[in-house]
Amino acid sequence: MRDLLLVIFLFIAIYYTFKRPVAGVAAWVWIALMAPTEWVFGFSQAFRLNLTIVVFTALSYFVWKEKSSLKFTSIHFWVFLFGFWMLISTIFNIRLDSGFAWFKFTEFMKVLVLFLFVSLVIRTKKDIDVFIWAIVLGLSAYAAMEAIKFILSAGSYRITGRSGILQDRNDLAVAINMSIPLVFYLWSVTKNKHLKLGLLGLAALCAVAIVGTYSRGGFIGLTILAVATWLRSEKKILYVVLALIAMPILYANAPEEWKDRQATIETASEQDNSFIGRLWAWKIATLIAIDNPMTGGGFKATTDPLLWRTYAGVTPNFGPIETPPIPTTLRPKAAHNIYFQVLASAGFMGLFMFLIMMSNGYLTARKIARRVTSEDEQWKKNIANAISLAFVAYGITGLNVSLAYFELVYSLLAIVAVLSTMDASIEDNKNRRHP
């Protein structure tokens, strides 16, 4: 049955893609986040679903009568420059298995192609809404289903991640944190009362899902996201009162295992083997970058057995935090931190570009939100604020995961680029009317 539904979805997606390419990029990001072929058991497992949608989206764009040339922005510049630098780091990668670095680079190129097509085909508020709905239905709807299981099991069910790129529960927590502001954006532009109520319930279930992952980084990110949202709200006192009432009740009813895990945050560097493993990976990432400051070691450099063993003996006293010696039998670990991930992969130069790229996306979104003055463009302020909050969530929870090349991040950067071109067009029209 699932296979048949997937086939029907594919044909529907192709049909609407040829009517308007935005349907193609919406299906593209939904497939990237949802990985539906991992949910089936029959013949459709062999489908190259994402590739099929990409090809038909490209064909649709090239025959699209309304297409226009790319409006290049500073966001495009930094994203493409970072992509170019990842190519350079891959060419000069020092992994024992060089082919794996090229495989990961190819995957990243697909993400950049998605970024390009989103910025090419999305033009209007309706296009943006369709794209945001695709993201929410790919992430938040799944999170809500898992949250319901968590609630019905009285907290004994642990949300461990899912098929596709978000198999790790920490990765899933990051993605859910990023999707919550997008849910609130859809709530702000939705007129149907029942749908608005459903979106509020969806946002609440997303928060529960983050708790259900037992991810400490995810919970910290959720807390920071809540504070950031509160700082931008116009009803600060009301929300503080509601929080003071709700938080003790929610904490009292939280599973004991979850409370015990969150309580280990302060002692994680001394007692938590998982966190100590991350410290080892961060130290090795830094050592690789110190020896290769311009290009780093290539994609997933810390997971290379030779590089891991080369630097393992130096780690105990390296850096501000002392760590136990790395066991010789321990398998190499991923960086589990977007900043150390880029540092190891592309050196200090690559990390600099990554930070500028993300900062530029965040600041551009904030600038767009501040410049909105008319009621008719309130939606633009709302989506810009939502994306900037998603970037805040990503920047915080990214301290705990290896998601530097995550599709959702570059999709949202593309939306900010589109919004900035809309903003520029409005300013040009104003200048023409009032020279």
N, C-alpha and C positions, 0 to 999 in steps of 0.2 A: 504493500500500500504506500509506504513512504517513497519507494522508487517511482511509482506512478505519479504521486504528487510532485516530486521533484521534476519529472519530465514535463508535467503540465506547467509548472512554474517557469521552466526554461523557455517554453514556447510563448507563454504570455509575456515574459520579459523581452524576448526578441521582437515580438510584435510591437510592443510599446516603445522599444528602443528606436525602431525605424520611424515611429511617429514623432518622437522627440528624444534626442540623445541624452537628456537629463535622466530619463528612465534607465538608460544603460549604466550611467555612473552610480545611480542609486542602487541598482541591482548589484553592481560591481562591489560597492563598499559593504552591502549586506552580506554577500557571499564571502568576502574577505574576513568579516567579523564572525559570521555564523558558521562557516565551513560546513554547509549542509550535506556534502557527500560523506562526511564522517558519521552522519546520523542514519545512513541507510545501510542495508544489508545485502542487496541484490545487484542487478546489472548496472545500476546507475553509479555504483562506486567507482567504475572505470571512467566516468565522465570527466572531461577537462572543463568543468563548469565555468570556472573563472576565466580561463582562456577563451572559451566560447563567447562569453559576454564581452570580454575585452575586444575581440575581433569584430563583433557586430556593432559595438559602440563606436569603434573607429570607422567602420564602413558607414554607419549612420551619420557620423559627424561630417565625413568628406562629401556626402551627397546632400547634406542639410543646406537648404537654401538661405537660412538666416545666419549662417556662421560668419564670424568676423575674426579679424586678426587678434592675436594675443595681446592684451594690455599688460605690458611688463611693469612690475612693481619691485620695490625693494625686497619684498618677501620672495618673489621669484628669483631675484639675484642671489640671495643667501641660500635658498634651498638648492638651486642648481650648482652654486659654488661648492656647497657641502657635498653634493653628489659627485662633483668632479674630483674633490679631494679624496673621497672614498675610493674613487677609481685609482688615483695615484697611490693611495695606501695599499690597495689590492695588488697593484703592479709590483710594489716593493715589499710585499708581505714576507714575513720571516717564519711563517708556519711550516712545520714539517710536511703537512699535507696542504700544499698550495692550492690544489684543486678545490678544497672545501671553501677557501676564502673567495674564490671566483664564483662558486655556487651561491654563497651568501650575498655577494655583490649583485648577482643576477636577480636575486629575490628583492634586493633593495631597489634595483632599477624598475621593477614592476610597481613598487610603491611610488616612485617618482613619476612614472607614467600616469598613475592614478591622480596624483597631484596636478599634473599638467592638464588632463582631460576635465577634471573638476573645474579648474580655472578657465577652461575654454568654453564649456557648455552651460555653466550656471550663470544666469544673468539677472533673474528677477527674484522677488520675494517668494513667489510660488515655487520656483526651482529650488531655492534654499530650503523651504519647508519640506518639499518632497525628499530632499537629501537627508535632512535632519530626522525625518520620520524613519527613513531606512536605517539610520544608525541606531535610533532608539529601539526599533523593532528587532534589530540584530543583537543588541546588548541588554537593554533594560527589560525587555519582555522575558528573556531567558533568566535574568537575575530575579525577576519577580516569581517565576515558577520555582526556582530553587529556594527562594525565601519562604514560600508557602510550605515547602517540604520541611524546612528548618523549623518553622512555627508549629506545624502539625506534630513534629517529633519531639516537641518541647526542648529543642536545642540539641538533641542527640545526633541529628543528621548534620554532617559537616560538608559544606560546599567546597569541593576540591578542584574546581576548574572544569573545563569541558574540552571537547575535541577542537582541533584547529590550532590557532596561534595562541590561545589563552588556556592551555592545559593546566598551567600552574595556578594555584589559588591566589598567589600574590599578584600575578599578571591580571587575573580576572578582577581582583579588587581595584586595581588601577583603572581598568577599563570602565568599571561600574562607577567609580568616583567621577570619571570624566563625563559619563553620560548623564549624571544627575542634573547638572545645570542645563543640559539640552532638553531634558524632560520639562523643566520649569519654563524654558523658552516656549515650547509647544503649548504649555498651559496658558502662557500669557497671550498667545495669538489665536487660541481656540475659542470659539463662541458658544459651542454646544455645552450646556451645563453638565450633562451626564459625562461627556468626554473629558471635561475639565476635572470633574471629580475623580474619574478613572486615572487621569494623569497624576493627580496628587497621591492617590493610592499607589501608583507605580513608583513614584519617587520614594515613598515611605518604604516600600518593599525592597527597593534598591539599597537603602540604608541598612535594612535588616540583612540583606544578602551579604553586604560587606562584613557585618558582624559574624555571619555564618561561615565565612571563609576562615575565620580565626587568624586572619592576617594582621599582625601588629602594625605594619606599615600602612595597610589599608585603613585601619581604624584611626591612625594618626592623621592620615590624609583626609578622612571624612571629618574629623574634628577641625582641621585647618580650613577645609572647605566651608564648614558651617560658620566658622568665625569670619571668614572672608565675605560670605554671603550676608551675615549680620552687619558687618561694617558698611555694606552698600545699601542696606535696607533703610526704609523711612519709618519703621516701627520698631526701633531698637528696644525700647522698654518692654513692649508687649512680648517680644520674642525672648527676652531675658527671663521674664516671669514664667512663660510657658516652659522654657528650658529648665528652670529651677524646680518646677513641678514635675516635669516628665522624667528628667535624668535619674533622680533617686529611685523612681518606680521602675524604670527600665533596667537599671543596674541591679536592683534587688531581685528581679526576675530573670536575669541573664544566667546561662549555664555556669556552673562552678568551674568547669574546665576552661571556659573562655576567660573568666576572671583570673584564673591562675596564670594563663598564658600572657594576658595583658600586664600582669604584675611583674613579669620577668623583664620588662623593657629596661629598667634601670640597671639590672645586673647582667644584661645580655652579653656584654663583652667579656665577662668573667665566667659565666656559668652555662651559657646557651651555645651548644655545639654548632647549631645552624648559623648563628650570628658570627661566631668565631671563624667559621668557614668563609663567610662573606668578607671578614677582615683580611683573611689570607688572600682571597681573590683580589681585593682592592689594593693590597700591598704589591702583589705581583703585577697588576695592571699598571701601577705607578712606576715600578722598576722597569717594565718594558718600555714605557714612555720616556723615562729618563735616558735610557740607552738609545731610543729611536724617537727623539723629540718631534721631528717633522711629520713622519708618516706612521708611527706606531708599528704594531706587529701584524696588522690586517684583521679582518673580521674574526671575532671570537678568539682573539689571541690567547686569552687566559686558559682556554680549554685545550690548547695544544700541549700534549704530554711533554715534549722536549722543553718548551718554554717554561712550563710549570716546574719541572724538575730543576731547570737551570737557576731559577730564582728562589726556589723553596727554602734553601738553606740560609738565605739572607733575611727572611721575613721576621724572625722573632723580635729583634731589637730595632727593626726599621720603622720609622714613623713615630708619632706621638703615643701610640698605644702598643704596649708589649703584648705579644701573643705567644702561645705555646709553639714548639716546633711542629712543622707540618709532617704528619705521619707519611712514611715512604709508600704506604699502601693506598693512600688516599687518591681517589681519582680527581683530575683537574676540574675546577669549578668555573661556572660562568661568572661574570662580574657581578651580577645581581645589583646593578646600580647603573642608571643610564649614563651618568657622567664618567664613571670609571670604565664603562663599556666603550664609550667613544674614545676615551683617553688611551686605552689599550689598543683599540682598533686603528686610530688615526693620529695618535700623538697629541701633543699640546696644541699644534696648529689646528687639527681637526676639532678638538674640544672647543677651541676659541670660536671657530665657525659655527659649531652647534649651538653654543650659548648665545651668540649674536643672532642666529636664526630664530631661536625660541624667544629671546627678548624682543626682537623686532616684531614677531607675531603678536606677543602679548601687548606691547606698547601701542602697536597700530590698532588693535582691537579697543583698547582703552581710549585712544584718541578719537576713534569713530564714535564711540558711545558718548563722549563728552560733547561732540560737535552737533549732536542731534538736538534740535530745538522745537521742531514742529510736531504736532500730535500725529500727523500722517506717517511720520518716520519713526515713531516710537518702537516699532518692531525691530528696526535696525539697531537701536540702542540695546534692546533686549537680547538680540542674538550676539551682538558684540560683547556684551557683559557676560553672557553665558559661555562663550568661547574663552574669554579671558579667565573665567573661573575654572573652566576645564583645564586650561594651561597651568593654573595654580595647583590644581589637584594632581596633574601629571608631574609637575616639578617637585612636589613633595613626595608623593607615593613612588615616584621614579627612583628615589633613593634606595629602593628595596627590590628593584626588578631590572631585567635586561630587555627593555622595550624602547631603545633609542631609535629603532627603525619601524615603529608601529604605524600601520596604515591610518588609524584614526587621527594621529597627531598631524600627519601631512595633509589629510583631508580637511581638517579644521584650519590649517594654515592657508590652504587654497581658498576656503570660504572667506577668510579675513582679507586675502588678496582681492577677491571679487568685491567685497564690501568697500574696500579702499578705492577701487576704480569707480564704483557707484558714487562714492563720496566726492571724488574728483570731478565727475561729470556734473554733479549738482553745483559744485563751486564754479565750474566753467560757465554753466547756464546763468548763475547769478551775476557773474562778472560781465556777461554779454548784455544782460538786462540793465545793469547799473554800472556802466563804464566809468 
